[in-house]
């Protein structure tokens, strides 16, 4: 009896995990193929707890898989005007709730400050494993970024 309840709980967890929504939204008329560079803004790497840096590394990896070249935010002024017109700024966001973890990466046009794309990855184990929730959300946001920029 206990074994069947355990199996049922595992099955329900998998079903509910698949119900989380990972998505991307792209601004109408946005031509994402013209962008070659991305700079992460408001980078808190040096102020965040060291145990969280591993997740930031995974976020950077997800952005790099898009095919965009990462540029240090302090080197933006070294880019030519033409290169700056091919530059997106990226802003990360993470929301951790008992029911799910959501990781969002927003891409903003450097010259106009207009948001052009928002990629979201969500995952849940229903609070059983917050570490797995984070890893799953990071993986899914990476998939959304790749789908959005590798069209």
The 8 nearest C-alpha neighbors of each residue, nearest first, counted from 0:
[[1, 3, 2, 4, 5, 6, 7, 8],
 [2, 0, 4, 3, 5, 6, 7, 8],
 [1, 3, 5, 0, 4, 6, 7, 8],
 [2, 4, 6, 0, 5, 1, 7, 8],
 [5, 3, 7, 1, 6, 2, 8, 0],
 [4, 6, 2, 8, 3, 7, 1, 9],
 [7, 5, 3, 9, 8, 4, 10, 2],
 [6, 8, 4, 10, 5, 9, 3, 11],
 [9, 7, 5, 11, 6, 10, 12, 4],
 [8, 10, 12, 6, 7, 11, 5, 13],
 [9, 11, 7, 13, 12, 8, 6, 14],
 [12, 10, 14, 8, 13, 9, 15, 7],
 [13, 11, 9, 15, 10, 14, 16, 8],
 [12, 14, 16, 10, 11, 15, 17, 9],
 [15, 13, 11, 17, 12, 16, 10, 18],
 [14, 16, 18, 12, 17, 13, 11, 19],
 [17, 15, 123, 13, 18, 14, 19, 12],
 [16, 18, 14, 15, 19, 13, 122, 20],
 [19, 17, 15, 16, 20, 14, 122, 123],
 [20, 18, 17, 121, 16, 122, 21, 123],
 [19, 21, 121, 22, 18, 120, 122, 17],
 [22, 20, 120, 121, 119, 139, 19, 140],
 [23, 21, 119, 118, 20, 143, 120, 24],
 [22, 24, 118, 117, 119, 143, 25, 147],
 [23, 25, 117, 116, 118, 26, 22, 115],
 [26, 24, 116, 115, 27, 117, 23, 29],
 [27, 25, 115, 29, 116, 28, 24, 114],
 [28, 26, 29, 25, 115, 30, 24, 116],
 [27, 29, 26, 30, 25, 31, 115, 116],
 [30, 28, 26, 27, 31, 115, 25, 116],
 [31, 29, 32, 33, 28, 34, 27, 115],
 [30, 32, 33, 34, 29, 148, 115, 147],
 [31, 33, 34, 30, 148, 35, 150, 149],
 [34, 32, 31, 85, 30, 35, 84, 86],
 [35, 33, 85, 32, 31, 86, 36, 87],
 [36, 34, 67, 85, 68, 86, 33, 37],
 [37, 35, 86, 68, 67, 69, 34, 85],
 [36, 38, 87, 69, 88, 86, 70, 68],
 [39, 37, 88, 70, 72, 69, 71, 89],
 [38, 40, 89, 88, 90, 42, 72, 37],
 [39, 41, 42, 90, 89, 38, 88, 72],
 [42, 40, 43, 39, 90, 91, 72, 44],
 [41, 43, 40, 44, 39, 45, 90, 72],
 [42, 44, 46, 45, 47, 41, 40, 55],
 [45, 43, 47, 46, 42, 52, 55, 48],
 [44, 46, 43, 47, 42, 48, 49, 52],
 [47, 45, 43, 44, 48, 49, 42, 52],
 [46, 48, 44, 45, 43, 49, 51, 52],
 [47, 49, 50, 51, 46, 52, 45, 44],
 [50, 48, 51, 52, 47, 53, 45, 44],
 [49, 51, 48, 52, 53, 47, 54, 55],
 [52, 50, 49, 53, 54, 48, 47, 55],
 [51, 53, 55, 54, 49, 50, 56, 44],
 [54, 52, 56, 51, 55, 57, 50, 49],
 [55, 53, 57, 56, 52, 51, 58, 137],
 [54, 56, 58, 52, 57, 53, 59, 51],
 [57, 55, 53, 59, 54, 58, 60, 52],
 [56, 58, 60, 54, 55, 59, 61, 53],
 [59, 57, 55, 61, 60, 56, 54, 62],
 [58, 60, 62, 56, 61, 57, 63, 55],
 [61, 59, 57, 63, 58, 62, 56, 64],
 [60, 62, 141, 58, 64, 59, 63, 57],
 [61, 63, 59, 64, 60, 65, 58, 144],
 [64, 62, 60, 65, 61, 66, 67, 59],
 [65, 63, 61, 66, 62, 60, 145, 67],
 [64, 66, 145, 63, 62, 67, 148, 144],
 [67, 65, 64, 63, 68, 149, 148, 35],
 [68, 66, 35, 36, 65, 63, 37, 69],
 [69, 67, 36, 37, 35, 70, 66, 63],
 [68, 70, 37, 38, 36, 67, 63, 71],
 [71, 69, 38, 37, 72, 68, 36, 74],
 [70, 72, 74, 73, 38, 69, 75, 39],
 [71, 73, 38, 74, 75, 70, 39, 40],
 [72, 74, 71, 75, 76, 70, 77, 38],
 [75, 73, 77, 71, 72, 76, 70, 78],
 [74, 76, 77, 78, 72, 73, 71, 70],
 [75, 77, 78, 74, 73, 79, 83, 72],
 [78, 76, 74, 75, 79, 73, 83, 80],
 [79, 77, 76, 75, 82, 83, 80, 74],
 [78, 80, 82, 81, 83, 77, 76, 84],
 [79, 81, 83, 82, 84, 78, 85, 76],
 [80, 82, 84, 79, 83, 85, 78, 86],
 [83, 81, 79, 85, 84, 80, 78, 86],
 [82, 84, 86, 80, 85, 81, 78, 79],
 [83, 85, 81, 82, 86, 80, 110, 109],
 [86, 84, 34, 82, 83, 35, 33, 36],
 [87, 85, 36, 83, 37, 84, 109, 34],
 [88, 86, 37, 108, 107, 109, 106, 36],
 [87, 89, 38, 107, 37, 106, 39, 109],
 [90, 88, 39, 106, 105, 38, 40, 107],
 [89, 91, 105, 104, 40, 39, 106, 88],
 [92, 90, 104, 103, 105, 89, 93, 102],
 [91, 93, 103, 102, 104, 90, 94, 101],
 [94, 92, 102, 101, 103, 95, 91, 100],
 [95, 93, 101, 100, 96, 102, 92, 99],
 [96, 94, 100, 99, 101, 93, 97, 133],
 [95, 97, 99, 98, 100, 94, 126, 101],
 [96, 98, 126, 99, 125, 95, 100, 129],
 [97, 99, 125, 96, 126, 123, 100, 124],
 [100, 98, 123, 96, 122, 97, 95, 101],
 [99, 101, 95, 122, 121, 132, 94, 96],
 [102, 100, 121, 94, 120, 93, 136, 95],
 [103, 101, 93, 120, 119, 92, 136, 121],
 [102, 104, 119, 92, 118, 91, 93, 120],
 [103, 105, 91, 118, 90, 117, 92, 89],
 [104, 106, 117, 90, 89, 116, 118, 103],
 [107, 105, 89, 116, 88, 115, 114, 87],
 [106, 108, 114, 88, 87, 113, 115, 112],
 [109, 107, 87, 112, 113, 111, 110, 114],
 [110, 108, 87, 112, 86, 111, 88, 107],
 [111, 109, 108, 112, 84, 83, 86, 113],
 [110, 112, 113, 108, 109, 107, 114, 84],
 [113, 111, 108, 109, 107, 110, 114, 88],
 [112, 114, 111, 108, 107, 115, 109, 110],
 [115, 113, 107, 106, 116, 108, 112, 105],
 [116, 114, 26, 107, 25, 106, 113, 29],
 [117, 115, 25, 106, 24, 105, 114, 26],
 [116, 118, 105, 24, 23, 104, 106, 119],
 [119, 117, 23, 104, 103, 143, 144, 22],
 [118, 120, 103, 140, 22, 21, 102, 23],
 [119, 121, 140, 21, 139, 136, 102, 101],
 [122, 120, 101, 136, 21, 100, 19, 20],
 [123, 121, 136, 132, 135, 100, 99, 19],
 [124, 122, 99, 16, 132, 125, 100, 98],
 [123, 125, 127, 126, 128, 12, 16, 132],
 [126, 124, 98, 123, 127, 97, 99, 12],
 [125, 127, 97, 124, 128, 129, 98, 123],
 [128, 126, 124, 125, 129, 123, 131, 132],
 [127, 129, 131, 130, 126, 124, 132, 125],
 [128, 130, 132, 131, 126, 133, 127, 124],
 [131, 129, 133, 132, 128, 134, 135, 127],
 [132, 130, 134, 128, 133, 129, 135, 124],
 [131, 133, 129, 123, 135, 122, 130, 134],
 [134, 132, 136, 130, 131, 135, 137, 100],
 [133, 135, 131, 137, 136, 132, 138, 130],
 [134, 136, 138, 132, 122, 133, 137, 131],
 [135, 137, 121, 120, 122, 139, 133, 138],
 [138, 136, 134, 140, 139, 135, 133, 141],
 [139, 137, 135, 141, 136, 140, 134, 142],
 [138, 140, 120, 142, 136, 141, 137, 135],
 [139, 141, 120, 143, 119, 137, 142, 138],
 [142, 140, 61, 144, 138, 139, 143, 137],
 [141, 143, 139, 145, 140, 144, 146, 138],
 [144, 142, 140, 146, 141, 145, 118, 147],
 [143, 145, 147, 141, 146, 142, 118, 65],
 [146, 144, 65, 142, 143, 148, 147, 149],
 [147, 145, 143, 144, 149, 148, 142, 150],
 [146, 148, 144, 145, 149, 143, 150, 23],
 [149, 147, 145, 65, 150, 146, 144, 31],
 [150, 148, 145, 146, 147, 65, 66, 144],
 [149, 148, 147, 146, 32, 145, 31, 65]]
